[in-house]
């Protein structure tokens, strides 16, 4: 790390106890790791922010062993007591919200407001988990045998592996961790190698609460490559559940590898999210929703809006309004007030966007706005900036069927609701969806079993910005997992059915007699 760079970010990193060449392995204490140095760069300027000494296979073994030992003790702590400790963790995060949001924006590139919002999501799920710790309900059932009682209860699983992506480096950890902890599990976190600093900072914020209780290793952390760390998590039988967020291609390998050892997975994979805009759509709210969904986080959300299925009678008006709105989008440093679109995560992501637009043009599409690399003045001249693109396209094109993790918005004309739903569902992914209409029948049809095939379906709001109270996840190649609210807590526990015979006899089920 150069002296200038170290000085520039030293105060922010020091606030979270992040030292130069910080350890990439935590297991109740920071280990002396022996892996290679990982450089962390700002996507907004290209500057070196910090360095992390990555975990090796030997480091991983130490971490998972200690995490498992912590789990064996934690599972016996009453769930409401677990909830109290999670409440304190949420308070610690709340006290550092502004600084964590700033570090997240610096490292990942999303604007500061979104960085704050992501930290707030983690705080919110901690609050949710506190209440849930007193509501890990089972069932009481009637036995067909006299003098018998039946019930169903839920028990902890073990050490839960959490592999997070760069685009939501804090919230997804929170969704999994807070619920897993109140369920009696431990967490082994492998963050993206593109955003390890926010993971280290978050760990340093909450670990004092757990360490005080003698349970620091419950939130273990390993920063390392897929070869050294990731693959071991997938193959490790001590991790009965692996929660993975990432691409469909990698997710397929994760699911296959974990299932081969009879483990469980929560897979949050790609999205190709669409908004249907009907002829009676309230455009004054539809246009802002589309812009936020497509441009927010520079199109790097799994719930980002990728396709607009617009009724042909209003297609020209929608395109005109979208271009006018995109012209007002300020591109710049994510920490600057007024910036609406920060950089892509790196130059590789920029090139992926350029390649996608070349394929669109080759298929006969027309880029009606944006789509070029952007070079800004000052330090941001080294950043990975692009101008968000609006493209006329057809739904069946191969490039439209794929998810490009960048701000590329496809405008696709439809004739009526049936045409819109057919095209909406005719992609491999199935995460988030939305319809804008004032027709109750159209709205209810979209939400019915013959409508959207996604895990999330909205009416008159966009595809992104899910609340933590609902279960989050998708269908088809999106993976089928569920995280966050509703009864997603059940994914972190094992179900057990109990039968108690309190009679002096031994009647058998189904009236069978024996002997």
Buried (B, 14 or more C-beta within 10 A) or exposed (E): BEEEBBEBBBEBBEBBBBEEEBBBBBBBEBBEBEBEEBEBBBBBBBBBBBBBBBBBEBBBEBBBBBBBBBBEEBBEBEBEEBBBBBBBBBBBBBEBBEBBBBBBBBBBBBBBBBBBBBBBBBBBBBBBBBEBBEEBEEEEEEBEBEEBBBBEBBEBBBBBBBBBBBBBBBBBBBBBBBBBBBBBBBBBBBBBBBBBBBBBBBBBBBBEBBBEBEBBBBBBBBBBBBEBBBBBBBBBEBBBBBBBBBBBEBBBBBBEBBEEEEBBBBBBBBBBBBBBBBBBBBBEEBBEBBBBBBBBBBBBBBBBBBBBBBBEEBBEEBBEBBEEBBEEBEBBBBBEEEBBBBBBBBBEBBBBBBEBBEBBBEBEBEBBBBBEBBEBEEBBEBBBBBBBBBBBBBBEBEBBEBBBBBBBBBBBBBEEBEBBBEBBBEBEBBBBBBBBBEBEEBBEBBBEEEBBBBBBBBBBBBBBBBEBEBBBBBBBBBBBBBBBBEEBBBBBBBEEEEEEBEEEEEBEEEEEEEE
